[in-house]
């Protein structure tokens, strides 16, 4: 296996750009995840339609089993902000999230990316490990700084703080491998 190939790639998992019609299925995937904020189905349709270059789905036997949404920051085009990564419960532990993230970072739309960012709540240990692993694979720094404090979220909904995770700068020699 290459350093970014995983069990997901060795199986029947197909990684592809999302389509607008995937929005409702992605909404359900995120809702079923149990640890992510659920946006509207319309939001996921918009991500699939207008941000498809920086989003990916993982599909097995025609079912969407994984999703990553991200965008290039408008104020720093060399920074990819990863919004959400979701994997269906029955498919966790197979490296699907890792495959999605690595394929995204190594994709054509991210050629100029030198930093990957995300906000991840302290209790989401799987995502925190995922970004630490990305930094290790790319041989670059992994830092956690102040992101969004819990006081920024509506008081009606208990929400943890969302510290900002930053991976980078990504060394050019480790960056573009073609996807």
Secondary structure, DSSP 8 states (H G I E B T S, - for coil): --TT--HHHHTT-EEE---GGGHHHHHHHHHHHSSS----HHHHHHHHHHSGGGEEEEEETTEEEEEEEEEEETTEEEEEEEEEEEE-GGGTTSSHHHHHHHHHHTSGGGTT--EEEEEE-TT-HHHHHHHHHHHHHHT--EEEEEEE-GGGS-TTS----EEEEEEE---HHHH----
